[in-house]
Amino acid sequence: MNHNTFLNHFDHFHYLSFNKEGNILWKIMWVSSIWFIWKHINKLVFNQAKVDAEEILTLAQVQSWTWMKDKVKSINFSYFDWIQCHIL
């Protein structure tokens, strides 16, 4: 699989799950992760910030869970469960 562009990489995320809901969850995690990496890079470049991987992870976790709760009504796990059991 060719992952040399954001769109190609994003498109391949729908192959990771077997159902529509799972695909939505994977794509939400991808978008959230890329979004906060992008924002952090901007802080590094324009505000001379320091690299903070923990900040990126925490913000991506919060945003992913928020978007998931909004987009997939069948999700019934808490934020605490989400951060304990998932990478993002």
PyMOL Python script that loads the backbone (N, CA, C, O; Angstrom):
from pymol import cmd

cmd.read_pdbstr("""\
ATOM      1  N   MET A   1       0.836  -1.194   0.000  1.00  0.00           N
ATOM      2  CA  MET A   1       0.000   0.000   0.000  1.00  0.00           C
ATOM      3  C   MET A   1       0.873   1.246   0.000  1.00  0.00           C
ATOM      4  O   MET A   1       1.881   1.308   0.704  1.00  0.00           O
ATOM      5  N   ASN A   2       0.495   2.203  -0.766  1.00  0.00           N
ATOM      6  CA  ASN A   2       1.248   3.438  -0.901  1.00  0.00           C
ATOM      7  C   ASN A   2       0.687   4.484   0.071  1.00  0.00           C
ATOM      8  O   ASN A   2      -0.481   4.860  -0.021  1.00  0.00           O
ATOM      9  N   HIS A   3       1.518   4.943   0.991  1.00  0.00           N
ATOM     10  CA  HIS A   3       1.084   5.916   1.993  1.00  0.00           C
ATOM     11  C   HIS A   3       1.839   7.234   1.845  1.00  0.00           C
ATOM     12  O   HIS A   3       2.094   7.919   2.836  1.00  0.00           O
ATOM     13  N   ASN A   4       2.190   7.584   0.637  1.00  0.00           N
ATOM     14  CA  ASN A   4       3.014   8.772   0.445  1.00  0.00           C
ATOM     15  C   ASN A   4       2.218  10.074   0.430  1.00  0.00           C
ATOM     16  O   ASN A   4       2.812  11.150   0.362  1.00  0.00           O
ATOM     17  N   THR A   5       0.904  10.003   0.492  1.00  0.00           N
ATOM     18  CA  THR A   5       0.100  11.214   0.629  1.00  0.00           C
ATOM     19  C   THR A   5      -0.914  11.007   1.740  1.00  0.00           C
ATOM     20  O   THR A   5      -1.250   9.874   2.084  1.00  0.00           O
ATOM     21  N   PHE A   6      -1.399  12.112   2.301  1.00  0.00           N
ATOM     22  CA  PHE A   6      -2.407  12.022   3.358  1.00  0.00           C
ATOM     23  C   PHE A   6      -3.660  11.295   2.876  1.00  0.00           C
ATOM     24  O   PHE A   6      -4.217  10.465   3.595  1.00  0.00           O
ATOM     25  N   LEU A   7      -4.100  11.608   1.665  1.00  0.00           N
ATOM     26  CA  LEU A   7      -5.328  10.985   1.160  1.00  0.00           C
ATOM     27  C   LEU A   7      -5.176   9.474   0.986  1.00  0.00           C
ATOM     28  O   LEU A   7      -6.089   8.721   1.324  1.00  0.00           O
ATOM     29  N   ASN A   8      -4.038   9.026   0.465  1.00  0.00           N
ATOM     30  CA  ASN A   8      -3.814   7.586   0.327  1.00  0.00           C
ATOM     31  C   ASN A   8      -3.790   6.910   1.693  1.00  0.00           C
ATOM     32  O   ASN A   8      -4.396   5.856   1.887  1.00  0.00           O
ATOM     33  N   HIS A   9      -3.095   7.518   2.618  1.00  0.00           N
ATOM     34  CA  HIS A   9      -3.013   6.957   3.965  1.00  0.00           C
ATOM     35  C   HIS A   9      -4.402   6.899   4.591  1.00  0.00           C
ATOM     36  O   HIS A   9      -4.774   5.878   5.171  1.00  0.00           O
ATOM     37  N   PHE A  10      -5.166   7.969   4.484  1.00  0.00           N
ATOM     38  CA  PHE A  10      -6.526   8.015   5.034  1.00  0.00           C
ATOM     39  C   PHE A  10      -7.426   6.961   4.395  1.00  0.00           C
ATOM     40  O   PHE A  10      -8.169   6.275   5.097  1.00  0.00           O
ATOM     41  N   ASP A  11      -7.365   6.829   3.079  1.00  0.00           N
ATOM     42  CA  ASP A  11      -8.192   5.853   2.367  1.00  0.00           C
ATOM     43  C   ASP A  11      -7.942   4.425   2.849  1.00  0.00           C
ATOM     44  O   ASP A  11      -8.870   3.618   2.883  1.00  0.00           O
ATOM     45  N   HIS A  12      -6.721   4.107   3.215  1.00  0.00           N
ATOM     46  CA  HIS A  12      -6.406   2.753   3.649  1.00  0.00           C
ATOM     47  C   HIS A  12      -6.990   2.425   5.021  1.00  0.00           C
ATOM     48  O   HIS A  12      -7.035   1.253   5.394  1.00  0.00           O
ATOM     49  N   PHE A  13      -7.425   3.398   5.761  1.00  0.00           N
ATOM     50  CA  PHE A  13      -8.006   3.126   7.069  1.00  0.00           C
ATOM     51  C   PHE A  13      -9.344   2.408   6.975  1.00  0.00           C
ATOM     52  O   PHE A  13      -9.746   1.770   7.948  1.00  0.00           O
ATOM     53  N   HIS A  14     -10.046   2.477   5.863  1.00  0.00           N
ATOM     54  CA  HIS A  14     -11.318   1.772   5.790  1.00  0.00           C
ATOM     55  C   HIS A  14     -11.121   0.261   5.628  1.00  0.00           C
ATOM     56  O   HIS A  14     -12.084  -0.496   5.750  1.00  0.00           O
ATOM     57  N   TYR A  15      -9.918  -0.180   5.361  1.00  0.00           N
ATOM     58  CA  TYR A  15      -9.640  -1.608   5.257  1.00  0.00           C
ATOM     59  C   TYR A  15      -9.366  -2.249   6.617  1.00  0.00           C
ATOM     60  O   TYR A  15      -9.262  -3.473   6.703  1.00  0.00           O
ATOM     61  N   LEU A  16      -9.248  -1.471   7.656  1.00  0.00           N
ATOM     62  CA  LEU A  16      -8.874  -2.009   8.957  1.00  0.00           C
ATOM     63  C   LEU A  16     -10.025  -2.611   9.729  1.00  0.00           C
ATOM     64  O   LEU A  16      -9.793  -3.313  10.713  1.00  0.00           O
ATOM     65  N   SER A  17     -11.238  -2.368   9.331  1.00  0.00           N
ATOM     66  CA  SER A  17     -12.386  -2.857  10.073  1.00  0.00           C
ATOM     67  C   SER A  17     -13.330  -3.605   9.153  1.00  0.00           C
ATOM     68  O   SER A  17     -13.228  -3.527   7.929  1.00  0.00           O
ATOM     69  N   PHE A  18     -14.241  -4.325   9.763  1.00  0.00           N
ATOM     70  CA  PHE A  18     -15.161  -5.141   8.982  1.00  0.00           C
ATOM     71  C   PHE A  18     -16.550  -4.535   8.855  1.00  0.00           C
ATOM     72  O   PHE A  18     -17.372  -5.050   8.097  1.00  0.00           O
ATOM     73  N   ASN A  19     -16.836  -3.451   9.579  1.00  0.00           N
ATOM     74  CA  ASN A  19     -18.176  -2.864   9.477  1.00  0.00           C
ATOM     75  C   ASN A  19     -18.078  -1.339   9.389  1.00  0.00           C
ATOM     76  O   ASN A  19     -17.022  -0.750   9.622  1.00  0.00           O
ATOM     77  N   LYS A  20     -19.195  -0.728   9.051  1.00  0.00           N
ATOM     78  CA  LYS A  20     -19.239   0.727   8.833  1.00  0.00           C
ATOM     79  C   LYS A  20     -18.871   1.495  10.094  1.00  0.00           C
ATOM     80  O   LYS A  20     -18.112   2.462  10.031  1.00  0.00           O
ATOM     81  N   GLU A  21     -19.401   1.077  11.237  1.00  0.00           N
ATOM     82  CA  GLU A  21     -19.115   1.771  12.494  1.00  0.00           C
ATOM     83  C   GLU A  21     -17.628   1.710  12.839  1.00  0.00           C
ATOM     84  O   GLU A  21     -17.041   2.708  13.258  1.00  0.00           O
ATOM     85  N   GLY A  22     -17.033   0.557  12.663  1.00  0.00           N
ATOM     86  CA  GLY A  22     -15.597   0.417  12.924  1.00  0.00           C
ATOM     87  C   GLY A  22     -14.767   1.302  12.016  1.00  0.00           C
ATOM     88  O   GLY A  22     -13.773   1.886  12.448  1.00  0.00           O
ATOM     89  N   ASN A  23     -15.170   1.402  10.758  1.00  0.00           N
ATOM     90  CA  ASN A  23     -14.456   2.274   9.826  1.00  0.00           C
ATOM     91  C   ASN A  23     -14.537   3.732  10.255  1.00  0.00           C
ATOM     92  O   ASN A  23     -13.554   4.467  10.162  1.00  0.00           O
ATOM     93  N   ILE A  24     -15.703   4.149  10.724  1.00  0.00           N
ATOM     94  CA  ILE A  24     -15.872   5.525  11.203  1.00  0.00           C
ATOM     95  C   ILE A  24     -14.933   5.787  12.377  1.00  0.00           C
ATOM     96  O   ILE A  24     -14.290   6.835  12.438  1.00  0.00           O
ATOM     97  N   LEU A  25     -14.853   4.840  13.306  1.00  0.00           N
ATOM     98  CA  LEU A  25     -13.996   5.011  14.487  1.00  0.00           C
ATOM     99  C   LEU A  25     -12.526   5.132  14.099  1.00  0.00           C
ATOM    100  O   LEU A  25     -11.810   5.994  14.608  1.00  0.00           O
ATOM    101  N   TRP A  26     -12.079   4.257  13.188  1.00  0.00           N
ATOM    102  CA  TRP A  26     -10.689   4.335  12.747  1.00  0.00           C
ATOM    103  C   TRP A  26     -10.388   5.671  12.083  1.00  0.00           C
ATOM    104  O   TRP A  26      -9.339   6.265  12.329  1.00  0.00           O
ATOM    105  N   LYS A  27     -11.301   6.144  11.245  1.00  0.00           N
ATOM    106  CA  LYS A  27     -11.075   7.412  10.547  1.00  0.00           C
ATOM    107  C   LYS A  27     -11.089   8.588  11.507  1.00  0.00           C
ATOM    108  O   LYS A  27     -10.326   9.538  11.333  1.00  0.00           O
ATOM    109  N   ILE A  28     -11.948   8.538  12.521  1.00  0.00           N
ATOM    110  CA  ILE A  28     -11.953   9.595  13.531  1.00  0.00           C
ATOM    111  C   ILE A  28     -10.610   9.633  14.257  1.00  0.00           C
ATOM    112  O   ILE A  28     -10.056  10.709  14.481  1.00  0.00           O
ATOM    113  N   MET A  29     -10.090   8.476  14.621  1.00  0.00           N
ATOM    114  CA  MET A  29      -8.794   8.443  15.307  1.00  0.00           C
ATOM    115  C   MET A  29      -7.696   8.998  14.404  1.00  0.00           C
ATOM    116  O   MET A  29      -6.824   9.736  14.862  1.00  0.00           O
ATOM    117  N   TRP A  30      -7.740   8.645  13.128  1.00  0.00           N
ATOM    118  CA  TRP A  30      -6.725   9.123  12.185  1.00  0.00           C
ATOM    119  C   TRP A  30      -6.781  10.643  12.062  1.00  0.00           C
ATOM    120  O   TRP A  30      -5.762  11.322  12.192  1.00  0.00           O
ATOM    121  N   VAL A  31      -7.966  11.164  11.813  1.00  0.00           N
ATOM    122  CA  VAL A  31      -8.116  12.612  11.616  1.00  0.00           C
ATOM    123  C   VAL A  31      -7.701  13.367  12.875  1.00  0.00           C
ATOM    124  O   VAL A  31      -6.999  14.375  12.791  1.00  0.00           O
ATOM    125  N   SER A  32      -8.121  12.896  14.015  1.00  0.00           N
ATOM    126  CA  SER A  32      -7.770  13.558  15.271  1.00  0.00           C
ATOM    127  C   SER A  32      -6.256  13.556  15.479  1.00  0.00           C
ATOM    128  O   SER A  32      -5.679  14.576  15.857  1.00  0.00           O
ATOM    129  N   SER A  33      -5.624  12.435  15.240  1.00  0.00           N
ATOM    130  CA  SER A  33      -4.168  12.347  15.417  1.00  0.00           C
ATOM    131  C   SER A  33      -3.437  13.288  14.475  1.00  0.00           C
ATOM    132  O   SER A  33      -2.562  14.042  14.900  1.00  0.00           O
ATOM    133  N   ILE A  34      -3.792  13.246  13.194  1.00  0.00           N
ATOM    134  CA  ILE A  34      -3.138  14.104  12.211  1.00  0.00           C
ATOM    135  C   ILE A  34      -3.387  15.584  12.526  1.00  0.00           C
ATOM    136  O   ILE A  34      -2.483  16.410  12.398  1.00  0.00           O
ATOM    137  N   TRP A  35      -4.608  15.911  12.937  1.00  0.00           N
ATOM    138  CA  TRP A  35      -4.960  17.298  13.256  1.00  0.00           C
ATOM    139  C   TRP A  35      -4.073  17.847  14.375  1.00  0.00           C
ATOM    140  O   TRP A  35      -3.552  18.957  14.266  1.00  0.00           O
ATOM    141  N   PHE A  36      -3.902  17.074  15.449  1.00  0.00           N
ATOM    142  CA  PHE A  36      -3.115  17.591  16.565  1.00  0.00           C
ATOM    143  C   PHE A  36      -1.623  17.531  16.309  1.00  0.00           C
ATOM    144  O   PHE A  36      -0.878  18.331  16.875  1.00  0.00           O
ATOM    145  N   ILE A  37      -1.162  16.615  15.479  1.00  0.00           N
ATOM    146  CA  ILE A  37       0.247  16.647  15.063  1.00  0.00           C
ATOM    147  C   ILE A  37       0.479  17.906  14.238  1.00  0.00           C
ATOM    148  O   ILE A  37       1.477  18.599  14.438  1.00  0.00           O
ATOM    149  N   TRP A  38      -0.423  18.210  13.320  1.00  0.00           N
ATOM    150  CA  TRP A  38      -0.308  19.409  12.481  1.00  0.00           C
ATOM    151  C   TRP A  38      -0.299  20.674  13.345  1.00  0.00           C
ATOM    152  O   TRP A  38       0.534  21.560  13.153  1.00  0.00           O
ATOM    153  N   LYS A  39      -1.224  20.747  14.287  1.00  0.00           N
ATOM    154  CA  LYS A  39      -1.282  21.927  15.153  1.00  0.00           C
ATOM    155  C   LYS A  39      -0.006  22.061  15.979  1.00  0.00           C
ATOM    156  O   LYS A  39       0.482  23.171  16.188  1.00  0.00           O
ATOM    157  N   HIS A  40       0.530  20.950  16.443  1.00  0.00           N
ATOM    158  CA  HIS A  40       1.751  20.994  17.245  1.00  0.00           C
ATOM    159  C   HIS A  40       2.950  21.431  16.392  1.00  0.00           C
ATOM    160  O   HIS A  40       3.796  22.200  16.849  1.00  0.00           O
ATOM    161  N   ILE A  41       3.011  20.943  15.170  1.00  0.00           N
ATOM    162  CA  ILE A  41       4.087  21.382  14.270  1.00  0.00           C
ATOM    163  C   ILE A  41       4.005  22.890  14.063  1.00  0.00           C
ATOM    164  O   ILE A  41       5.032  23.569  14.054  1.00  0.00           O
ATOM    165  N   ASN A  42       2.802  23.418  13.898  1.00  0.00           N
ATOM    166  CA  ASN A  42       2.647  24.866  13.766  1.00  0.00           C
ATOM    167  C   ASN A  42       3.153  25.603  14.995  1.00  0.00           C
ATOM    168  O   ASN A  42       3.787  26.651  14.873  1.00  0.00           O
ATOM    169  N   LYS A  43       2.878  25.059  16.185  1.00  0.00           N
ATOM    170  CA  LYS A  43       3.390  25.681  17.407  1.00  0.00           C
ATOM    171  C   LYS A  43       4.913  25.651  17.442  1.00  0.00           C
ATOM    172  O   LYS A  43       5.546  26.608  17.887  1.00  0.00           O
ATOM    173  N   LEU A  44       5.496  24.557  16.975  1.00  0.00           N
ATOM    174  CA  LEU A  44       6.956  24.451  16.942  1.00  0.00           C
ATOM    175  C   LEU A  44       7.553  25.476  15.988  1.00  0.00           C
ATOM    176  O   LEU A  44       8.539  26.138  16.311  1.00  0.00           O
ATOM    177  N   VAL A  45       6.956  25.601  14.822  1.00  0.00           N
ATOM    178  CA  VAL A  45       7.505  26.476  13.783  1.00  0.00           C
ATOM    179  C   VAL A  45       7.257  27.944  14.095  1.00  0.00           C
ATOM    180  O   VAL A  45       8.173  28.760  13.990  1.00  0.00           O
ATOM    181  N   PHE A  46       6.031  28.294  14.476  1.00  0.00           N
ATOM    182  CA  PHE A  46       5.660  29.703  14.595  1.00  0.00           C
ATOM    183  C   PHE A  46       5.786  30.275  16.004  1.00  0.00           C
ATOM    184  O   PHE A  46       5.862  31.492  16.169  1.00  0.00           O
ATOM    185  N   ASN A  47       5.810  29.416  17.018  1.00  0.00           N
ATOM    186  CA  ASN A  47       5.877  29.907  18.398  1.00  0.00           C
ATOM    187  C   ASN A  47       7.083  29.372  19.155  1.00  0.00           C
ATOM    188  O   ASN A  47       7.176  29.547  20.369  1.00  0.00           O
ATOM    189  N   GLN A  48       7.997  28.729  18.462  1.00  0.00           N
ATOM    190  CA  GLN A  48       9.198  28.171  19.060  1.00  0.00           C
ATOM    191  C   GLN A  48       8.888  27.295  20.287  1.00  0.00           C
ATOM    192  O   GLN A  48       9.622  27.318  21.275  1.00  0.00           O
ATOM    193  N   ALA A  49       7.819  26.545  20.211  1.00  0.00           N
ATOM    194  CA  ALA A  49       7.443  25.647  21.305  1.00  0.00           C
ATOM    195  C   ALA A  49       8.372  24.438  21.324  1.00  0.00           C
ATOM    196  O   ALA A  49       9.114  24.194  20.372  1.00  0.00           O
ATOM    197  N   LYS A  50       8.320  23.701  22.397  1.00  0.00           N
ATOM    198  CA  LYS A  50       9.081  22.460  22.534  1.00  0.00           C
ATOM    199  C   LYS A  50       8.204  21.281  22.123  1.00  0.00           C
ATOM    200  O   LYS A  50       6.982  21.341  22.250  1.00  0.00           O
ATOM    201  N   VAL A  51       8.820  20.218  21.635  1.00  0.00           N
ATOM    202  CA  VAL A  51       8.085  19.007  21.269  1.00  0.00           C
ATOM    203  C   VAL A  51       7.464  18.423  22.538  1.00  0.00           C
ATOM    204  O   VAL A  51       8.140  18.237  23.550  1.00  0.00           O
ATOM    205  N   ASP A  52       6.163  18.139  22.461  1.00  0.00           N
ATOM    206  CA  ASP A  52       5.441  17.579  23.608  1.00  0.00           C
ATOM    207  C   ASP A  52       4.501  16.486  23.122  1.00  0.00           C
ATOM    208  O   ASP A  52       3.325  16.733  22.856  1.00  0.00           O
ATOM    209  N   ALA A  53       5.039  15.265  23.009  1.00  0.00           N
ATOM    210  CA  ALA A  53       4.252  14.138  22.512  1.00  0.00           C
ATOM    211  C   ALA A  53       3.076  13.838  23.427  1.00  0.00           C
ATOM    212  O   ALA A  53       2.010  13.448  22.950  1.00  0.00           O
ATOM    213  N   GLU A  54       3.247  14.010  24.731  1.00  0.00           N
ATOM    214  CA  GLU A  54       2.150  13.742  25.666  1.00  0.00           C
ATOM    215  C   GLU A  54       0.981  14.694  25.441  1.00  0.00           C
ATOM    216  O   GLU A  54      -0.176  14.288  25.555  1.00  0.00           O
ATOM    217  N   GLU A  55       1.265  15.937  25.127  1.00  0.00           N
ATOM    218  CA  GLU A  55       0.201  16.904  24.821  1.00  0.00           C
ATOM    219  C   GLU A  55      -0.559  16.487  23.567  1.00  0.00           C
ATOM    220  O   GLU A  55      -1.789  16.526  23.538  1.00  0.00           O
ATOM    221  N   ILE A  56       0.174  16.091  22.535  1.00  0.00           N
ATOM    222  CA  ILE A  56      -0.468  15.657  21.290  1.00  0.00           C
ATOM    223  C   ILE A  56      -1.375  14.467  21.572  1.00  0.00           C
ATOM    224  O   ILE A  56      -2.525  14.448  21.131  1.00  0.00           O
ATOM    225  N   LEU A  57      -0.877  13.483  22.295  1.00  0.00           N
ATOM    226  CA  LEU A  57      -1.656  12.285  22.594  1.00  0.00           C
ATOM    227  C   LEU A  57      -2.907  12.624  23.396  1.00  0.00           C
ATOM    228  O   LEU A  57      -3.996  12.145  23.081  1.00  0.00           O
ATOM    229  N   THR A  58      -2.757  13.443  24.425  1.00  0.00           N
ATOM    230  CA  THR A  58      -3.903  13.798  25.266  1.00  0.00           C
ATOM    231  C   THR A  58      -4.963  14.545  24.472  1.00  0.00           C
ATOM    232  O   THR A  58      -6.149  14.229  24.576  1.00  0.00           O
ATOM    233  N   LEU A  59      -4.564  15.512  23.696  1.00  0.00           N
ATOM    234  CA  LEU A  59      -5.527  16.276  22.900  1.00  0.00           C
ATOM    235  C   LEU A  59      -6.203  15.392  21.853  1.00  0.00           C
ATOM    236  O   LEU A  59      -7.404  15.519  21.618  1.00  0.00           O
ATOM    237  N   ALA A  60      -5.445  14.509  21.230  1.00  0.00           N
ATOM    238  CA  ALA A  60      -6.027  13.593  20.235  1.00  0.00           C
ATOM    239  C   ALA A  60      -7.000  12.621  20.899  1.00  0.00           C
ATOM    240  O   ALA A  60      -8.033  12.292  20.316  1.00  0.00           O
ATOM    241  N   GLN A  61      -6.684  12.159  22.109  1.00  0.00           N
ATOM    242  CA  GLN A  61      -7.594  11.264  22.831  1.00  0.00           C
ATOM    243  C   GLN A  61      -8.916  11.958  23.136  1.00  0.00           C
ATOM    244  O   GLN A  61      -9.987  11.405  22.889  1.00  0.00           O
ATOM    245  N   VAL A  62      -8.835  13.161  23.668  1.00  0.00           N
ATOM    246  CA  VAL A  62     -10.053  13.902  24.010  1.00  0.00           C
ATOM    247  C   VAL A  62     -10.891  14.172  22.766  1.00  0.00           C
ATOM    248  O   VAL A  62     -12.101  13.949  22.763  1.00  0.00           O
ATOM    249  N   GLN A  63     -10.240  14.653  21.709  1.00  0.00           N
ATOM    250  CA  GLN A  63     -10.979  14.973  20.485  1.00  0.00           C
ATOM    251  C   GLN A  63     -11.571  13.728  19.844  1.00  0.00           C
ATOM    252  O   GLN A  63     -12.720  13.755  19.402  1.00  0.00           O
ATOM    253  N   SER A  64     -10.816  12.636  19.783  1.00  0.00           N
ATOM    254  CA  SER A  64     -11.331  11.393  19.205  1.00  0.00           C
ATOM    255  C   SER A  64     -12.574  10.932  19.946  1.00  0.00           C
ATOM    256  O   SER A  64     -13.591  10.617  19.328  1.00  0.00           O
ATOM    257  N   TRP A  65     -12.495  10.895  21.254  1.00  0.00           N
ATOM    258  CA  TRP A  65     -13.635  10.424  22.054  1.00  0.00           C
ATOM    259  C   TRP A  65     -14.844  11.333  21.849  1.00  0.00           C
ATOM    260  O   TRP A  65     -15.968  10.849  21.713  1.00  0.00           O
ATOM    261  N   THR A  66     -14.620  12.641  21.826  1.00  0.00           N
ATOM    262  CA  THR A  66     -15.716  13.596  21.627  1.00  0.00           C
ATOM    263  C   THR A  66     -16.385  13.385  20.270  1.00  0.00           C
ATOM    264  O   THR A  66     -17.611  13.324  20.181  1.00  0.00           O
ATOM    265  N   TRP A  67     -15.580  13.273  19.217  1.00  0.00           N
ATOM    266  CA  TRP A  67     -16.136  13.055  17.882  1.00  0.00           C
ATOM    267  C   TRP A  67     -16.840  11.712  17.789  1.00  0.00           C
ATOM    268  O   TRP A  67     -17.895  11.609  17.163  1.00  0.00           O
ATOM    269  N   MET A  68     -16.266  10.676  18.406  1.00  0.00           N
ATOM    270  CA  MET A  68     -16.898   9.352  18.375  1.00  0.00           C
ATOM    271  C   MET A  68     -18.264   9.375  19.046  1.00  0.00           C
ATOM    272  O   MET A  68     -19.231   8.829  18.517  1.00  0.00           O
ATOM    273  N   LYS A  69     -18.339   9.999  20.198  1.00  0.00           N
ATOM    274  CA  LYS A  69     -19.616  10.077  20.914  1.00  0.00           C
ATOM    275  C   LYS A  69     -20.653  10.818  20.082  1.00  0.00           C
ATOM    276  O   LYS A  69     -21.840  10.497  20.137  1.00  0.00           O
ATOM    277  N   ASP A  70     -20.214  11.803  19.317  1.00  0.00           N
ATOM    278  CA  ASP A  70     -21.123  12.584  18.486  1.00  0.00           C
ATOM    279  C   ASP A  70     -21.556  11.820  17.233  1.00  0.00           C
ATOM    280  O   ASP A  70     -22.723  11.881  16.847  1.00  0.00           O
ATOM    281  N   LYS A  71     -20.633  11.105  16.600  1.00  0.00           N
ATOM    282  CA  LYS A  71     -20.900  10.464  15.308  1.00  0.00           C
ATOM    283  C   LYS A  71     -21.491   9.058  15.423  1.00  0.00           C
ATOM    284  O   LYS A  71     -22.263   8.644  14.558  1.00  0.00           O
ATOM    285  N   VAL A  72     -21.143   8.325  16.473  1.00  0.00           N
ATOM    286  CA  VAL A  72     -21.584   6.934  16.606  1.00  0.00           C
ATOM    287  C   VAL A  72     -22.381   6.820  17.901  1.00  0.00           C
ATOM    288  O   VAL A  72     -21.817   6.693  18.988  1.00  0.00           O
ATOM    289  N   LYS A  73     -23.682   6.866  17.762  1.00  0.00           N
ATOM    290  CA  LYS A  73     -24.569   6.904  18.936  1.00  0.00           C
ATOM    291  C   LYS A  73     -24.514   5.629  19.769  1.00  0.00           C
ATOM    292  O   LYS A  73     -24.875   5.657  20.946  1.00  0.00           O
ATOM    293  N   SER A  74     -24.075   4.520  19.196  1.00  0.00           N
ATOM    294  CA  SER A  74     -24.045   3.263  19.940  1.00  0.00           C
ATOM    295  C   SER A  74     -22.853   3.151  20.892  1.00  0.00           C
ATOM    296  O   SER A  74     -22.761   2.191  21.658  1.00  0.00           O
ATOM    297  N   ILE A  75     -21.943   4.120  20.849  1.00  0.00           N
ATOM    298  CA  ILE A  75     -20.790   4.076  21.751  1.00  0.00           C
ATOM    299  C   ILE A  75     -21.279   4.327  23.168  1.00  0.00           C
ATOM    300  O   ILE A  75     -21.964   5.313  23.440  1.00  0.00           O
ATOM    301  N   ASN A  76     -20.918   3.423  24.063  1.00  0.00           N
ATOM    302  CA  ASN A  76     -21.394   3.543  25.436  1.00  0.00           C
ATOM    303  C   ASN A  76     -20.257   3.492  26.455  1.00  0.00           C
ATOM    304  O   ASN A  76     -20.499   3.224  27.632  1.00  0.00           O
ATOM    305  N   PHE A  77     -19.028   3.744  26.024  1.00  0.00           N
ATOM    306  CA  PHE A  77     -17.924   3.745  26.977  1.00  0.00           C
ATOM    307  C   PHE A  77     -17.579   5.171  27.389  1.00  0.00           C
ATOM    308  O   PHE A  77     -17.774   6.117  26.625  1.00  0.00           O
ATOM    309  N   SER A  78     -17.070   5.308  28.594  1.00  0.00           N
ATOM    310  CA  SER A  78     -16.710   6.620  29.125  1.00  0.00           C
ATOM    311  C   SER A  78     -15.346   7.055  28.576  1.00  0.00           C
ATOM    312  O   SER A  78     -14.618   6.261  27.980  1.00  0.00           O
ATOM    313  N   TYR A  79     -15.027   8.309  28.786  1.00  0.00           N
ATOM    314  CA  TYR A  79     -13.709   8.803  28.390  1.00  0.00           C
ATOM    315  C   TYR A  79     -12.618   8.047  29.146  1.00  0.00           C
ATOM    316  O   TYR A  79     -11.582   7.710  28.571  1.00  0.00           O
ATOM    317  N   PHE A  80     -12.845   7.784  30.416  1.00  0.00           N
ATOM    318  CA  PHE A  80     -11.872   7.038  31.217  1.00  0.00           C
ATOM    319  C   PHE A  80     -11.614   5.659  30.599  1.00  0.00           C
ATOM    320  O   PHE A  80     -10.464   5.239  30.470  1.00  0.00           O
ATOM    321  N   ASP A  81     -12.683   4.960  30.220  1.00  0.00           N
ATOM    322  CA  ASP A  81     -12.531   3.654  29.576  1.00  0.00           C
ATOM    323  C   ASP A  81     -11.749   3.791  28.267  1.00  0.00           C
ATOM    324  O   ASP A  81     -10.905   2.955  27.943  1.00  0.00           O
ATOM    325  N   TRP A  82     -12.040   4.842  27.534  1.00  0.00           N
ATOM    326  CA  TRP A  82     -11.375   5.086  26.254  1.00  0.00           C
ATOM    327  C   TRP A  82      -9.871   5.239  26.421  1.00  0.00           C
ATOM    328  O   TRP A  82      -9.104   4.618  25.685  1.00  0.00           O
ATOM    329  N   ILE A  83      -9.438   6.053  27.372  1.00  0.00           N
ATOM    330  CA  ILE A  83      -7.992   6.267  27.519  1.00  0.00           C
ATOM    331  C   ILE A  83      -7.287   5.086  28.168  1.00  0.00           C
ATOM    332  O   ILE A  83      -6.076   4.927  28.015  1.00  0.00           O
ATOM    333  N   GLN A  84      -8.028   4.259  28.888  1.00  0.00           N
ATOM    334  CA  GLN A  84      -7.427   3.078  29.514  1.00  0.00           C
ATOM    335  C   GLN A  84      -7.260   1.923  28.536  1.00  0.00           C
ATOM    336  O   GLN A  84      -6.345   1.114  28.688  1.00  0.00           O
ATOM    337  N   CYS A  85      -8.130   1.835  27.537  1.00  0.00           N
ATOM    338  CA  CYS A  85      -8.173   0.648  26.680  1.00  0.00           C
ATOM    339  C   CYS A  85      -7.749   0.901  25.236  1.00  0.00           C
ATOM    340  O   CYS A  85      -7.681  -0.052  24.460  1.00  0.00           O
ATOM    341  N   HIS A  86      -7.467   2.110  24.852  1.00  0.00           N
ATOM    342  CA  HIS A  86      -7.166   2.404  23.462  1.00  0.00           C
ATOM    343  C   HIS A  86      -5.878   3.207  23.359  1.00  0.00           C
ATOM    344  O   HIS A  86      -5.464   3.875  24.307  1.00  0.00           O
ATOM    345  N   ILE A  87      -5.271   3.129  22.219  1.00  0.00           N
ATOM    346  CA  ILE A  87      -4.055   3.895  21.960  1.00  0.00           C
ATOM    347  C   ILE A  87      -4.376   5.370  21.893  1.00  0.00           C
ATOM    348  O   ILE A  87      -3.626   6.187  22.427  1.00  0.00           O
ATOM    349  N   LEU A  88      -5.487   5.735  21.243  1.00  0.00           N
ATOM    350  CA  LEU A  88      -5.911   7.133  21.150  1.00  0.00           C
ATOM    351  C   LEU A  88      -7.204   7.316  21.865  1.00  0.00           C
ATOM    352  O   LEU A  88      -7.736   8.426  21.905  1.00  0.00           O
TER     353      LEU A  88
END
""", "prot")
cmd.dss("prot")
cmd.show_as("cartoon", "prot")
cmd.util.cbc("prot")
cmd.orient("prot")
